[in-house]
Structure formats: C-alpha cells, structure tokens
Amino acid sequence: MTDPVPDPGSDIGLYVHWPWCSRICPYCDFNVVRDRGRGAEQADLVAAILADLEAQAVLTGPRRLASIFFGGGTPSLMDPAAVAAVIDRAQALFPPRGGIEITLEANPTDAEAGRFDALAAAGVNRLSMGVQALDDAALTFLGRNHSADEARRAVAVAARAFDRLSIDLIYARPDQTVAGWRAELTEALDIGFEHVSPYQLTIEQTTAFGRAVARGSWTPPDEDLAAALYEATQTVLEGAGFDAYEVSNHGRGVAARSAHNLHVWRGGDYLGLGPGAHGRLTLDGVRTATVARRGIADYVAGVAAGTPWSERETLDPRAAAEERVLLGLRTVEGVALAELAVLERTVETGALAGLIADGFLAVTAGRVVATPAGRPVLDGVLRALLV
C-alpha cells in the first residue's frame, strides 16, 4: 500500500440505531424488537434521538460531520420525515466539509422498496440492503420475510433511487456446498451493486439459532468447509473486480468503500444515538467509549434526564491502541507501527516478529497489515498478537 491513510482527525461520524424490525431473524443478536405499530413510542424515540444529538454536540464542541449511518433493526421502517429531521439537525450541528456519505440499512421487501424514493429525498445517498441469500429455501431457514425474486426487484428499485448500493449475504449455512455458493455469488453479481458484505453465519448462544444448535437440531459447517466457502468468496468477488478492503467487505473500486465504516476502523470519533448504540468520543483530550441505555423507554427517559448512557468508559492509551489494532488489522490499511509500539510490540522480537516470520502479518510503508494467509485466521492472529 503506497497511498497515505487518511487521518480522521477531529471529524465526527454519526450512528443512529432504530431498534424495530418487522420480524426477528433467528441468527440476530442485535438490540431489536418487533415492530407492532407503536406510533407514539416511535415518535418519542425520534424526539429523544434529536435531543441526544443536541446534548452530545454540546459535549464534543465544534466538529465537522464525517458520515451518517442509520442501522438497526430496520431503519427503512422509519418515517422518511424523521430520517430527514436527523440528517438536517446533524448537518446543522456539525457542518460537513462537503457532500458526505449517508447510509441507511433496508430489507428487500416490497413494502420497504416502496419507501426508497422518499428516503432518498430525505437525504440518504447510500443503501445497505439485507439480501442475505438468493435461494428461497435458504431465506426461509434464515427467517427472512422476502423471497429471492423480491430481492432482485428491490435491488432494481434501489438502483434507481440511490447512486450507491451495498448488499449483505450470509454463507456457511447448513448443507451449503462450495459449488452452490459460487453459483449463488455469481448470480448475485448480475443484479447490480457496488459493494457487498458477505458474512459467515455465526451462532450466538442467546439467539434462536444458538438454542437450536445446542439442542442438536442442526449443525453448522465444519471449519474446513467454512474456510473453503471463505476462499470461494474471495475468488469469485476478486474475479469480478471487488476488492476485499476489509475481512467482510468488498467494494468495486476505492470509491465504493464505505466511508462511515472506514472512519470507524481508522479510529475516528462517532456519536452513538438510539437504544443500545455504541459511540467513541474524544472528550477533554481522552478517548471515551459510550453505550446508550438499551431499553427504548429507558433510553427516552435517560435522554430526558440527561443520562442517556448506561456505560461511559475512559480508555487509557493502551486500551485505545488495542482497539485500533483490533479494528485496523481487519482492513487492507492495517495499523501504524506506532500503535503497536504503545503495546510494546516490535518487529524485532516477540509476538509481532513471530507473526511476520510465519507469514500472517507484513510491514509496508510503516504499517502492519494482515497477509492473505493471515486474513482467514485473523481472530487467532489477533489473540496471538495482543494476549
């Protein structure tokens, strides 16, 4: 890598968590609840998010806005007027230097696709769509409420409304084969998008899938098959011109990369707004981790009382450096040697030197990056480096 890595500086990103979903997927362990038409509660949450935004702007002082990301949950279920209100207020409080990336997550149901034009008019310019699979049996297994045909239609509608489009896909499903996954990925490439996030299905104990696997109802693919599916993902996407700029994110060229995610991975500050949202702020010169109150009513009440966070932790230089390494090594940019020096890791001796010698890490232009051999086993590399 020869180009210098942009410094996020004092610019600030914005993450907005919308917790409602029309259905809770069996693999999901995010802070989500079923959407049962609670109009008044949703209006209260929008008001609380706006008030929280105002209060945190006072804490941070003048900053420039780097990006906005609406996640969840299913933020495409938000009233587009509420989306516009958050965007407008954020840009008034933190004037951007120019046009910024404003991403919103959506599902490819026909009902949500009908809102895409309104969301674009509200200011969203990048859509991240949870396609997850292009096989109806797989979609049923994953608990999705859309079909493969709906996904194709939704992508076509989104492409007319948004200049930038990303999709999510899930692999390492039960009974999935490498040949089948390669064919599904190849088919997905034909529907049109600039960015794709292929995620390996992970089993969290607290989810419906976690309980099913514990009961022995089904078994995830073994490590060898999961590794083969990962390699097939890289081969197909790289062959189609998608760069793996992060372990689970591929963009068709540098311009297609997610500006918001890169800001976070580079260690930039960002506000976390909404129930359970995480934030990272530099307050009085100190890196500070925040977590908003998880319950919707608790968050609304906490904002009103001036106590929206359930956690506020000051990170010492070592903890901040560890976080930078954990995030940065997931990307092709890697991390500066200076970050590792804080952790007393050097290229001459110890864990870092060993991982370089074994071919899992490399040093280029003063930065440490994961090699093609290191990326598939990055969790183990990070344990060896940091523990």
Residue pairs with C-beta under 8 A, 6 or more apart in sequence:
1 332
1 333
1 334
1 364
1 365
1 367
1 369
2 365
5 266
5 333
5 336
5 367
6 266
7 266
8 66
8 263
8 266
8 267
8 268
8 269
9 268
10 63
10 64
10 269
10 282
11 63
11 64
11 65
11 66
11 97
11 263
11 268
11 269
12 60
12 63
12 64
12 65
12 66
12 94
12 268
12 269
12 270
12 271
12 281
13 65
13 66
13 67
13 68
13 69
13 260
13 263
13 264
13 268
13 269
13 270
13 271
14 53
14 65
14 67
14 68
14 69
14 90
14 94
14 270
14 271
14 273
15 69
15 71
15 260
15 270
15 271
15 272
15 273
15 274
15 277
15 278
15 279
16 49
16 68
16 69
16 70
16 71
16 75
16 86
16 273
16 274
16 277
17 31
17 71
17 72
17 73
17 272
17 273
17 274
17 275
17 276
17 277
17 292
18 70
18 71
18 72
18 73
18 74
18 75
18 77
18 78
18 274
19 31
19 32
19 33
19 72
19 73
19 274
19 275
19 276
19 296
20 32
20 33
20 34
20 35
20 38
20 42
20 72
20 73
20 74
20 77
21 28
21 32
21 33
21 34
21 35
21 72
21 73
21 74
21 77
22 34
22 35
22 74
22 77
22 107
22 109
22 145
23 34
23 143
23 144
23 145
24 32
24 33
24 34
24 143
25 142
25 143
25 144
26 142
26 143
26 207
26 208
26 209
26 212
27 142
27 143
27 170
27 201
27 202
27 203
27 204
27 207
27 208
27 209
28 207
29 204
29 206
29 207
30 72
30 73
31 73
31 275
31 276
31 294
32 72
32 73
33 296
35 74
35 77
41 296
41 297
42 78
42 79
42 82
44 300
45 274
45 275
45 296
45 299
45 300
46 78
46 79
46 82
46 85
46 86
47 300
48 299
48 300
48 303
48 304
48 308
49 86
49 273
49 274
50 85
50 86
50 89
51 303
51 304
52 273
52 292
52 303
52 308
53 86
53 89
53 90
53 93
53 271
53 273
54 89
54 93
55 303
55 306
55 308
56 271
56 273
56 279
56 281
57 93
57 94
59 281
59 283
60 269
60 271
60 281
60 282
60 283
62 94
63 94
63 269
64 94
64 95
64 96
64 97
65 90
65 91
65 94
65 95
65 96
65 100
66 96
66 100
66 259
66 260
66 263
66 268
66 270
67 100
67 101
67 102
67 103
67 259
67 260
67 263
68 86
68 87
68 90
68 100
68 101
68 102
68 103
68 260
69 102
69 103
69 104
69 260
69 261
70 78
70 83
70 86
70 102
70 103
70 104
70 105
70 124
71 105
72 105
73 105
74 105
74 106
74 107
74 112
75 83
75 104
75 105
75 106
76 104
76 105
76 106
76 107
76 112
76 115
76 116
76 119
77 112
80 115
80 118
80 119
80 121
80 122
81 122
83 104
83 119
83 122
83 123
83 124
84 121
84 122
84 123
86 273
87 102
87 122
87 123
87 124
88 123
99 125
100 259
101 125
101 126
101 164
101 258
101 259
101 260
102 123
102 124
102 125
102 126
103 124
103 126
103 127
103 128
103 166
103 258
103 260
104 119
104 124
104 126
104 127
104 128
105 127
105 128
105 129
105 130
106 112
106 116
106 119
106 127
106 128
106 129
106 130
106 154
106 158
107 129
107 130
107 144
107 145
107 146
108 129
108 130
108 131
108 146
108 150
108 151
108 153
108 154
108 155
109 145
109 146
109 150
109 154
110 146
110 150
110 153
110 154
112 154
113 150
113 153
113 154
113 157
113 158
116 127
116 157
116 158
116 161
116 162
117 161
119 127
119 161
120 161
120 162
124 162
125 162
125 163
125 164
126 162
126 163
126 164
126 165
126 166
126 258
127 158
127 161
127 162
127 164
127 165
127 166
128 166
128 167
128 168
128 197
129 151
129 154
129 155
129 158
129 165
129 166
129 167
129 168
130 144
130 167
130 168
131 151
131 155
131 167
131 168
131 169
131 188
132 138
132 139
132 142
132 144
132 168
132 169
132 170
133 139
133 142
133 144
133 148
133 169
133 170
133 173
133 184
134 148
134 151
134 152
134 184
134 187
134 188
135 148
135 184
136 147
136 148
138 173
138 176
139 146
139 147
139 148
141 173
141 174
142 170
142 173
143 208
146 154
151 191
152 191
155 165
155 167
155 191
155 192
155 193
156 191
156 192
158 165
159 165
159 192
159 193
164 194
164 195
164 256
165 192
165 193
165 194
165 195
166 193
166 194
166 195
166 196
166 197
166 258
167 188
167 191
167 193
167 195
167 196
167 197
168 196
168 197
168 198
168 199
169 184
169 185
169 188
169 196
169 197
169 198
169 199
170 198
170 199
170 200
170 201
171 181
171 198
171 199
171 200
171 201
171 229
171 230
171 233
172 200
172 201
172 220
172 221
172 225
172 226
172 229
173 201
173 221
174 218
174 219
174 220
174 221
176 221
176 225
176 229
178 225
178 228
178 229
178 232
181 229
181 232
181 233
182 232
182 235
182 236
185 198
185 232
185 233
185 236
185 237
186 236
188 196
189 236
189 240
194 251
194 252
194 253
194 255
194 256
195 249
195 250
195 251
195 252
195 256
195 257
195 258
196 237
196 242
196 249
196 250
197 248
197 249
197 250
198 233
198 237
198 248
198 250
199 248
200 226
200 229
200 230
200 248
201 209
201 220
203 209
203 210
203 213
203 220
204 210
205 211
205 214
212 218
213 219
213 220
220 226
221 229
227 376
230 376
231 376
234 244
237 244
237 250
238 244
240 252
241 252
241 253
242 250
242 251
242 252
243 250
243 251
243 252
243 253
243 254
243 332
244 250
244 332
244 375
245 251
245 254
245 257
245 331
245 332
245 333
246 261
246 265
246 330
246 331
246 332
247 330
247 375
247 378
249 257
249 258
249 261
251 257
251 258
262 331
263 270
264 270
264 280
264 327
265 327
265 328
265 330
265 331
265 333
266 328
266 333
267 280
267 320
267 323
267 324
267 327
267 328
268 280
269 280
269 281
269 282
270 279
270 280
270 281
271 279
271 281
272 278
272 279
272 290
272 291
272 292
273 279
273 292
274 292
274 299
275 292
275 293
275 294
275 295
275 296
275 298
275 299
276 291
276 292
276 293
276 294
276 299
277 291
277 292
278 289
278 290
278 291
278 292
279 289
279 290
279 291
279 292
280 287
280 288
280 289
280 290
281 287
281 288
281 290
282 288
286 314
286 315
287 314
287 315
287 320
288 312
288 313
288 314
288 315
289 311
289 312
289 313
289 315
290 309
290 311
290 312
290 313
291 309
291 310
291 311
291 312
292 299
292 302
292 308
292 309
292 310
293 299
293 302
293 308
293 309
293 310
294 310
298 310
299 308
302 308
302 309
302 310
315 323
317 342
318 342
318 343
321 339
321 340
321 342
321 343
322 343
322 386
324 335
324 339
325 335
325 339
325 340
325 343
325 382
325 385
325 386
326 382
326 386
328 334
328 335
328 339
329 335
329 361
329 368
329 369
329 370
329 378
329 381
329 382
329 385
330 370
330 378
332 369
333 367
333 369
334 364
334 367
334 368
334 369
334 370
335 367
335 368
336 366
336 367
336 368
337 347
337 363
337 366
337 367
337 368
340 346
340 352
340 368
343 386
344 350
345 351
345 352
345 385
346 352
346 353
347 353
347 356
347 363
351 384
351 385
351 386
352 361
352 368
352 385
354 384
355 361
355 374
355 381
355 384
355 385
356 362
356 363
359 371
359 373
359 374
360 370
360 371
360 373
360 374
360 377
360 381
361 368
361 369
361 370
361 371
361 374
361 381
361 385
362 368
362 369
362 371
363 369
370 378
370 381
374 381
